[in-house]
Every structure is written in structure tokens, then in C-alpha cells.
């Protein structure tokens, strides 16, 4: 047996689950491997092999067992069995992770302790893993199962990984946001939110706001350079849609998210700031929607008594009313990005587009120090006017179980840009065709009435705001439009819609939006590629 701490692999003959097994540890590659010995007539040795990166080992512990090992063609009882158990991550279908256990045993106590010591030393070197977390639990979100999900599926895994936690069960809206402004967050390695997208938004606003206050940055200035937070955010999904979790991990499974937190994954993510008249309205990470999605969320807020079905009811009502809104969209194209919204190259773990786009954006920012930024922006701003059924801006794919591809399948999490989708006035049938494509594999932008741009900044002003000080005749048209909006068969321009900002209604329709590249980090690694599974599904 070689020295386990060296760069050479260690090989020792151990017994795992009553099967002959050769086990090796390669510290140079930080990989644990084991091979089941083939039986009579089996194929070449090593055909049945398993391996796990040390970075995906949760913990190792000594195990007290009374086992048997296989030798000389028959099972023999061990006089003094010694064993250790490796708790690790196992991949399941549809991007899910599962907690797995593998027990190794042998008759020599020093060898068993050597394995334990070496694996623990390797795990100690993984400094990205959290040790102490602040956990916010929303007991009311989704189906009201947040506390139960945490206690049954998450807390035992945190305990196994020796992660200590401080838990705050929220009792009212914005409690998590206000708490992050008040408490000492320096003693934590990360913040975990148990709930839906609304709970994540609270934690996001609190963490960004606290970071800017500490750095002396005025959030109300649209051109302010925001400071990234050193803390990561973990999401335990327990909401109605869990869009952020689904778009960053690939599933809304609580055990999967807990394991991503335990192994210390880190995923940088863009955040958009939304301003009106030099006042910060909100931050957005997923969807900014005007028109259809704004009307849906505004109407559903009045029907909270209906539960989750209110979204379906409001969606159908909004679709039948078929309102379109007139206004002007001005945007600055994202020249620094690699790719386009229609290139069918989704954001995946270790995304090259996000890395390359950030590098190019940093180079642009360096050039702007010489006074070139203002000139370039004046030259590059584009303006689109017209009547729109919907205006959507997405920082991520916005995928969810109902829409596995999302509103913009090729949107990237950390490329410093947002995909701006303009749906112009069209028939109700064509708009339905567009909506249906959110649920299948077809190109949802392949319509004459749909335009999509990858942008760094954009502004919107509705026709109603532009003309609010106009003459009496124009005001009469506005009143007529409001009356006509009560008749579903007609597609007409009513006065104004509302903005849906990650599930919250904004008070103003005239907004200015800027994307801040990789402002926050999540306990995630992005959606992992799995060609075999993708082809089966």
C-alpha cells in the first residue's frame, strides 16, 4: 500500500457491500474510485467502475458493522471488521441530486483510520464550503410547506455536513429584508431562503441593500456602480413556481438544492436595477413584464383568496381581454456579449458565454474611463415605438415546470445582459400560438410580430405618460379606450399597464433598467449537461 497523502494513487483491497472491490484515491485529481471485481465469465476488469470527486463528498465517518468479506471463492466472517462510510452526491434523473452512502470495510484498523484521516484532510481543504448559515423560512409561501420541507429534507443533511444554522421563521412580508439591514451578517458564510421566488427576492434586496449601504453607494442613482456581496444565497424551493431555482439548478427539488449548498457551489448571476425618476423601485433577476404579464400579476393580487389557481384564472382573463399598450422602448444593445437570444445555446454549468462576456464587458468599462462611454451610448441607443401586447425583459431563461425552456431559452445568467422581448399587436389566435410555444421545443421568437434583442440597458415610456399633459381631445381618447377595454373581442390601446417585477407590481410604468453583471452569487453551479438524459426526454 502506498502513502495516501502522496500524488500517487492508493490501492488497497477492501470489501464494499459484500462485494470484492478495489479502491483508490488520487489526491492529485481529488477523485475517489472503486471497482467491483468481475465474477466468473465477466468482462474485463474495471468495466463496473464507480467514482466520485472529493468535492462532492459530504462527509466520511467511521462505521461500526459486523460484516463478511469474500475470499478464496466463499464468504468468510471477519474476526474484527473495521469500516468507514462515505456520504456523497449521487446524480439522478432530471438534474436531481441524491444523498448516497458507500461503506468500505477491512480487517485492518490502521488502514481504515488512514483512509478516514486522508479523506477528512482533503475535505478540510475545500474552503468554499459553508460552516455557518443564516436561514429564513417563509411558512406561508406556495402550499405552506416551507417549514416542513426544511425540517424533513434539509436540516438532516446540514447536520450530517456539520453546518450550523440560525433560523428565522418570518411572520410578515419584508421581514427577511429588514433583518438583513439590522443583524451582523459578517459571521455567516451565506444566506439560505426557504420559500418561493418572493422569499428569494426579499433576501436579494436585503443583501444588496446592506452591501451598498456599507460601501457608501447610493442605490437611487441609475448609473451607480453597485458593489457585489461577498455572501452567497442558497435557495430551498418551497413556492408555487420556483423560477429562479429551476433556471439555475434545473429542478425545484429541495434535496438537490441542499446538496449544492453543502458542497459549496458558487454561481454568479446578473441583477437588473429598475429606476423611475432617479428613485430605485426594485431589483430584478428573472422577469420584468409589461402588458400581458403585468396585467396577470396585478389582477391575481386582488384574488389571493383563490390560492394558486388565481394565476390560471387571471391569465385566462387577461388573454381574453387582449389589451395592447402604446409606448416607446429605448435600449442599448449588448455589444460585449457572445451569442444571441436565438442561437439555441442555453446557459449551462461552467458557461463559456458568461465568462467571455464578463471579460469583454470589463474591457469596455476600462475604456470608458477615458471618457468614451457617453459618446458610444448616444450613438448606439435604439428606439422602437408601437403598440405592444407584452414587453418582457429576462435575465435568465425563466424556466419552470410548466415552461421547461422558459421565456428566453438562450438567456445567460452572468453575461451582463438581458433579453428584451417585444410582442407587437396581433390577433388573439397568433398571441395564443406564441404562448403555446413556451411549453414546447419550437422557436418562440419565430413570428413576424415578435422581436428580441440582447441589451445592457433599456427605458420605457408609455404613450399615456407622454400625452398626459396633452389637450382635451387626447384625454377623450384615453377615456374611450378605457370603456372599450371592457369588451374582450376588441384589441385596443388602453391607458396603461403595470410592470411585473419578479412577481411584484411596480407603481410606475415609466422605468429605466440597467443590468449589473454578476452582482450576486448563488449556492449553485448552473444546469449540468446530460446528453443521454436530454435525448431520452
C-alpha positions in Angstrom: 0.0 0.0 0.0 1.4 3.4 -1.0 1.1 6.6 1.0 -2.4 8.1 0.7 -1.2 11.7 1.0 1.1 11.4 -2.0 0.3 12.2 -5.6 0.4 8.5 -6.5 -3.0 6.7 -6.2 -3.5 4.5 -3.2 -4.8 1.0 -4.0 -6.0 -1.4 -1.3 -8.2 -4.4 -1.5 -11.3 -3.7 0.6 -14.8 -5.1 0.7 -17.8 -2.9 -0.1 -21.4 -4.1 0.4 -20.2 -7.7 0.4 -18.6 -7.5 -3.0 -14.9 -7.7 -3.8 -13.8 -4.2 -4.6 -10.5 -2.4 -5.5 -10.5 1.1 -4.1 -8.1 4.0 -5.0 -7.7 7.6 -4.0 -5.9 10.0 -6.3 -5.2 13.2 -4.4 -3.7 14.8 -7.5 -7.1 14.7 -9.2 -9.1 14.7 -6.0 -11.0 11.6 -7.1 -12.2 8.5 -5.2 -12.7 5.4 -7.3 -13.8 1.9 -6.7 -14.0 -1.2 -9.0 -16.2 -4.2 -8.4 -14.4 -7.4 -9.1 -15.9 -9.3 -12.1 -17.4 -12.7 -11.4 -16.6 -15.8 -13.5 -17.1 -15.2 -17.2 -17.4 -11.5 -16.7 -15.9 -8.9 -18.9 -12.6 -7.0 -18.5 -11.7 -5.7 -15.0 -12.8 -2.2 -14.3 -15.9 -2.5 -16.5 -18.1 -2.0 -13.4 -16.4 1.2 -12.0 -17.7 4.0 -9.8 -16.0 7.3 -9.0 -16.9 10.5 -7.1 -14.9 13.8 -6.9 -13.8 14.5 -3.4 -15.5 17.9 -3.8 -18.9 16.0 -3.9 -18.2 14.0 -0.8 -20.5 15.3 2.0 -18.6 13.7 4.9 -16.9 10.5 6.0 -17.4 8.7 9.2 -16.3 5.5 11.0 -18.9 2.8 10.8 -19.5 0.0 13.4 -20.5 -3.1 11.4 -20.3 -6.8 11.7 -19.7 -7.8 8.1 -18.2 -10.5 6.0 -15.7 -10.4 3.2 -15.3 -12.5 0.2 -12.1 -14.6 -0.1 -11.0 -17.9 -1.8 -14.3 -18.4 -3.5 -16.5 -18.3 -0.5 -17.8 -15.8 2.1 -15.7 -15.7 5.3 -16.6 -14.0 8.6 -14.3 -11.2 9.6 -13.0 -11.5 13.1 -12.6 -7.7 13.8 -14.2 -5.8 10.9 -13.4 -2.1 10.6 -15.3 0.2 8.3 -15.9 3.7 7.2 -18.8 5.2 5.3 -18.5 7.8 2.5 -21.6 10.1 2.2 -21.6 11.7 -1.2 -23.7 13.1 -4.0 -25.4 10.8 -6.5 -27.0 12.1 -9.7 -30.5 11.1 -10.6 -32.8 11.9 -13.4 -33.8 15.4 -14.5 -30.9 17.1 -12.8 -31.7 15.9 -9.4 -29.1 15.1 -6.8 -29.4 12.5 -4.1 -27.6 11.7 -0.9 -25.8 8.4 -1.3 -23.8 6.2 1.1 -21.0 3.7 0.4 -19.5 1.6 3.1 -16.0 0.2 2.9 -14.7 -2.4 5.4 -11.5 -4.3 6.0 -9.8 -6.4 8.8 -7.0 -3.9 9.5 -7.8 -1.0 11.8 -4.7 1.2 10.8 -5.7 1.1 7.2 -9.3 2.1 8.0 -8.1 5.1 10.1 -5.6 6.1 7.4 -8.5 6.3 4.9 -10.6 8.4 7.3 -7.7 10.7 8.1 -6.7 11.3 4.5 -10.3 11.9 3.2 -11.0 14.3 6.1 -7.8 16.2 5.3 -8.9 16.6 1.7 -12.4 17.8 2.7 -10.8 20.4 5.1 -9.0 21.9 2.2 -12.3 22.7 0.5 -12.6 26.3 1.8 -15.6 27.2 -0.4 -17.9 25.1 1.8 -20.1 27.0 4.3 -19.8 26.3 8.0 -22.4 28.7 9.5 -25.6 29.8 7.7 -28.5 32.2 8.3 -31.8 30.6 7.3 -35.0 32.4 6.5 -38.1 30.2 6.3 -41.4 31.5 4.8 -44.1 29.3 6.3 -46.8 30.8 4.1 -45.3 30.6 0.6 -46.6 28.2 -2.1 -48.6 25.5 -0.3 -47.4 26.5 3.1 -44.9 23.6 3.3 -41.7 25.6 3.8 -41.0 24.7 7.4 -41.9 21.1 6.9 -39.7 20.8 3.8 -36.7 22.3 5.7 -37.1 20.1 8.8 -37.5 16.9 6.9 -35.3 17.2 3.8 -32.7 19.9 4.5 -31.9 20.1 8.2 -30.7 16.4 8.5 -28.3 17.0 5.6 -26.9 20.2 7.1 -26.4 18.3 10.4 -24.6 15.5 8.6 -22.3 18.0 6.9 -21.6 19.7 10.3 -23.2 23.0 9.1 -24.5 25.1 11.9 -27.5 27.4 11.3 -29.5 30.2 12.8 -33.1 30.0 11.7 -35.6 32.9 11.4 -39.2 31.9 10.6 -40.8 35.0 9.0 -44.1 36.3 10.2 -44.7 39.1 7.8 -43.7 40.5 4.4 -40.3 42.1 4.1 -39.1 40.7 7.5 -36.2 39.0 5.9 -35.1 42.1 4.0 -35.3 44.3 7.1 -33.5 41.7 9.2 -30.5 41.7 6.8 -30.2 45.5 7.3 -30.0 45.2 11.0 -28.2 42.0 12.1 -24.5 41.3 11.9 -24.1 39.2 8.7 -20.3 39.0 8.8 -20.4 35.9 11.0 -22.2 33.9 8.3 -20.9 32.1 5.3 -24.1 32.5 3.4 -27.9 33.2 3.5 -30.4 30.5 2.8 -34.1 31.2 1.9 -36.7 28.6 2.2 -39.7 29.6 0.1 -40.6 30.8 -3.4 -39.3 33.5 -5.7 -40.8 36.2 -3.4 -38.8 35.0 -0.5 -35.6 35.0 -2.6 -36.4 38.5 -3.8 -36.6 39.7 -0.1 -33.2 38.2 0.7 -31.8 39.6 -2.5 -32.9 43.1 -1.8 -31.8 42.9 1.8 -28.3 41.6 0.9 -27.7 44.0 -2.0 -29.0 47.0 0.0 -26.9 46.2 3.1 -23.8 45.8 0.9 -24.4 49.1 -0.9 -25.0 50.9 2.4 -21.8 49.5 3.9 -19.9 50.6 0.7 -21.5 54.1 0.7 -23.2 53.6 -2.7 -26.4 55.5 -3.5 -28.8 52.9 -4.9 -31.1 55.6 -6.2 -28.5 56.7 -8.8 -29.3 54.7 -12.0 -25.6 55.0 -13.1 -24.1 53.9 -9.8 -21.6 51.1 -9.9 -23.1 48.6 -7.4 -20.7 46.5 -5.2 -21.1 42.7 -5.2 -21.9 41.0 -2.0 -19.3 38.5 -0.6 -22.1 36.2 0.7 -23.8 33.6 -1.4 -27.5 32.9 -1.4 -29.0 29.4 -1.2 -32.5 28.7 -2.4 -34.5 25.8 -0.9 -37.6 25.7 -3.2 -41.0 25.7 -1.5 -43.0 28.1 -3.6 -45.6 28.0 -6.4 -43.2 28.3 -9.4 -39.6 28.5 -8.0 -38.4 30.0 -11.3 -35.0 31.2 -10.0 -34.2 27.8 -8.6 -35.4 25.9 -11.7 -33.4 28.2 -14.0 -30.1 27.9 -12.0 -30.2 24.2 -10.9 -32.5 22.6 -13.4 -35.1 21.3 -10.9 -37.1 22.6 -8.0 -36.1 19.8 -5.7 -35.2 20.7 -2.0 -32.7 17.8 -1.5 -30.8 18.8 -4.7 -30.6 22.5 -3.6 -29.4 21.5 -0.1 -26.6 19.4 -1.6 -25.5 22.2 -3.8 -25.2 24.4 -0.7 -23.3 21.7 1.3 -20.6 21.2 -1.4 -20.2 25.0 -1.6 -21.1 25.6 -5.2 -20.9 29.2 -6.5 -22.8 30.7 -9.4 -22.5 34.4 -10.3 -25.7 36.0 -11.5 -26.8 39.2 -13.1 -29.2 41.6 -11.4 -31.1 44.4 -13.0 -31.9 47.7 -11.2 -35.2 49.3 -12.0 -35.4 53.1 -11.5 -38.1 55.8 -12.0 -37.0 59.5 -11.8 -33.7 58.7 -10.1 -35.5 56.5 -7.5 -34.8 52.8 -7.1 -38.1 50.8 -7.5 -36.8 47.2 -7.3 -34.1 44.8 -8.3 -35.0 42.0 -10.8 -33.2 38.7 -11.6 -35.8 36.9 -13.7 -38.8 38.6 -15.4 -39.7 42.2 -16.0 -43.0 42.1 -17.8 -45.3 44.8 -19.1 -48.6 44.3 -20.7 -49.8 40.7 -20.5 -47.6 39.5 -17.6 -48.1 42.8 -15.8 -51.8 42.6 -16.1 -51.8 39.0 -14.9 -49.9 39.7 -11.7 -51.9 42.9 -11.0 -55.2 41.0 -11.3 -54.0 38.0 -9.4 -53.0 40.2 -6.4 -56.7 41.0 -6.0 -57.6 37.3 -5.8 -55.2 35.9 -3.2 -58.2 34.3 -1.6 -58.3 31.9 -4.5 -54.9 30.4 -3.7 -52.6 29.2 -6.5 -55.4 28.9 -9.0 -55.6 32.7 -9.2 -52.7 32.7 -11.6 -54.6 30.5 -14.1 -57.8 32.5 -13.7 -56.1 35.8 -14.1 -54.1 34.5 -17.0 -57.2 33.4 -18.9 -59.0 36.6 -18.1 -56.0 38.7 -19.4 -55.7 36.6 -22.5 -59.4 37.1 -23.4 -59.3 40.9 -22.7 -56.4 41.1 -25.2 -55.2 44.6 -24.3 -52.4 46.2 -26.2 -50.4 49.2 -25.0 -48.7 52.0 -26.9 -45.3 53.3 -25.9 -41.7 53.8 -26.7 -38.8 51.4 -25.9 -35.2 52.7 -26.0 -32.4 50.3 -25.5 -28.6 50.0 -25.6 -27.6 46.7 -27.4 -25.2 44.5 -25.6 -22.2 44.6 -27.9 -19.9 42.8 -25.4 -21.9 39.6 -25.3 -21.1 36.3 -27.1 -24.0 34.8 -28.9 -27.6 36.0 -29.4 -31.1 35.2 -28.0 -31.9 32.9 -30.9 -28.7 30.9 -31.1 -30.2 27.9 -29.2 -27.1 27.7 -26.9 -28.6 27.7 -23.3 -26.6 28.7 -20.2 -25.1 25.6 -18.6 -22.6 24.8 -15.8 -19.2 26.4 -16.5 -20.8 28.6 -19.2 -18.2 29.9 -21.7 -20.5 32.7 -22.8 -20.8 34.1 -19.3 -17.1 34.0 -18.7 -16.2 35.6 -22.1 -18.9 38.2 -21.9 -17.8 39.4 -18.5 -14.2 39.7 -19.7 -15.3 41.8 -22.7 -17.6 43.9 -20.5 -14.7 44.6 -18.1 -12.5 45.7 -21.1 -15.3 48.1 -22.2 -15.5 49.6 -18.7 -11.8 50.2 -18.7 -12.1 52.1 -22.0 -15.0 54.1 -20.6 -12.6 55.6 -18.0 -11.1 57.7 -20.9 -14.5 59.4 -21.5 -15.7 57.3 -24.4 -18.8 55.8 -22.7 -21.2 58.7 -23.1 -20.4 59.1 -26.8 -20.8 55.4 -27.5 -24.1 55.2 -25.8 -25.6 58.2 -27.7 -24.6 56.5 -30.9 -25.8 53.0 -30.1 -29.2 53.6 -28.4 -32.0 52.1 -30.5 -35.7 53.2 -30.3 -38.8 51.1 -31.0 -42.3 52.6 -30.9 -45.6 51.0 -31.4 -48.5 49.1 -29.8 -47.5 46.0 -27.7 -49.3 43.1 -26.2 -46.3 42.4 -24.0 -42.8 43.7 -23.3 -40.6 41.2 -21.4 -37.1 41.5 -20.2 -35.4 38.4 -18.8 -32.0 38.0 -17.1 -32.4 34.2 -17.2 -34.4 31.6 -19.1 -37.3 31.9 -16.6 -37.8 28.2 -16.9 -40.2 26.4 -14.6 -42.0 23.1 -14.6 -44.8 24.5 -16.7 -42.3 26.0 -19.2 -39.2 23.9 -19.2 -37.5 26.0 -21.8 -38.6 29.3 -20.3 -39.4 32.7 -21.8 -35.9 33.1 -23.4 -34.2 29.7 -23.6 -30.8 31.1 -24.6 -30.7 33.8 -21.9 -27.5 33.7 -19.8 -27.2 34.0 -16.1 -24.0 36.0 -15.9 -23.3 37.7 -19.2 -24.2 41.2 -18.1 -27.2 41.5 -20.4 -30.9 41.0 -20.5 -33.1 39.6 -23.4 -35.7 42.2 -24.3 -38.7 40.6 -26.0 -41.3 42.8 -27.8 -44.6 41.3 -28.7 -46.4 43.7 -31.0 -50.2 44.0 -31.5 -51.5 40.9 -33.3 -54.6 38.7 -33.3 -55.7 36.7 -30.3 -55.0 33.5 -32.2 -51.4 34.4 -33.1 -50.8 35.5 -29.5 -52.0 32.1 -28.3 -49.6 30.4 -30.7 -46.8 32.5 -29.2 -47.8 31.5 -25.6 -48.1 27.8 -26.5 -44.5 27.8 -27.8 -43.3 28.4 -24.2 -44.3 24.8 -23.4 -42.6 23.1 -26.3 -39.3 22.9 -28.3 -40.2 25.3 -31.1 -38.6 28.7 -31.6 -41.0 31.1 -29.8 -39.4 34.1 -31.5 -40.2 32.9 -35.0 -43.1 35.2 -35.5 -43.4 38.4 -37.5 -44.9 40.2 -34.5 -42.1 39.2 -32.1 -38.8 41.0 -31.8 -36.0 40.1 -29.4 -32.8 42.0 -28.5 -29.9 41.4 -26.1 -29.5 44.6 -24.2 -27.4 46.2 -21.4 -29.9 49.0 -20.6 -33.4 49.9 -21.7 -36.1 52.5 -20.9 -39.8 52.5 -21.5 -42.3 55.3 -21.6 -46.0 54.6 -22.3 -48.0 56.7 -24.7 -50.3 57.7 -21.8 -47.4 59.2 -19.9 -46.1 61.0 -23.0 -49.6 62.6 -23.6 -50.8 63.1 -20.1 -50.5 66.8 -20.4 -51.9 67.0 -23.9 -55.2 68.6 -25.0 -58.8 67.5 -24.1 -59.1 65.6 -27.3 -56.4 63.2 -26.4 -57.8 62.7 -22.9 -61.1 61.8 -24.5 -59.4 59.1 -26.5 -58.0 57.7 -23.3 -61.4 57.5 -21.7 -62.8 55.9 -24.8 -60.0 53.3 -24.6 -60.9 52.5 -21.0 -64.5 51.9 -21.9 -63.6 49.8 -24.9 -61.3 47.6 -22.7 -64.3 46.1 -21.1 -65.2 44.3 -24.4 -63.0 41.2 -24.9 -63.4 40.9 -28.7 -61.6 44.3 -29.4 -57.9 44.8 -29.3 -57.4 48.4 -28.4 -54.9 50.6 -26.6 -56.0 51.2 -23.1 -54.3 53.9 -20.9 -51.6 51.9 -19.1 -50.4 48.5 -17.9 -48.2 47.6 -14.9 -44.8 46.1 -14.7 -44.4 42.7 -13.2 -41.0 42.7 -11.5 -40.3 39.1 -10.3 -43.9 38.7 -9.2 -44.3 42.1 -7.7 -46.3 45.0 -9.2 -44.3 48.3 -9.8 -46.0 51.6 -9.1 -44.8 53.3 -12.2 -45.0 52.3 -15.9 -42.1 54.7 -17.0 -38.9 52.9 -16.0 -35.1 52.8 -16.6 -33.4 49.4 -16.4 -29.7 48.6 -16.1 -28.1 45.2 -15.9 -25.3 44.7 -13.3 -23.0 41.9 -14.4 -22.7 39.1 -11.8 -23.7 41.2 -8.9 -24.7 38.3 -6.6 -23.7 34.6 -6.2 -25.8 31.6 -5.5 -25.1 28.2 -4.0 -25.5 26.5 -7.3 -23.4 25.6 -10.4 -25.8 26.0 -13.3 -27.7 23.3 -15.1 -25.3 20.4 -15.9 -25.3 18.9 -19.4 -26.6 15.4 -19.7 -26.9 14.5 -23.4 -28.2 11.0 -22.7 -31.0 12.1 -20.5 -31.9 15.0 -22.8 -32.2 12.6 -25.7 -34.5 10.3 -23.7 -36.7 13.1 -22.6 
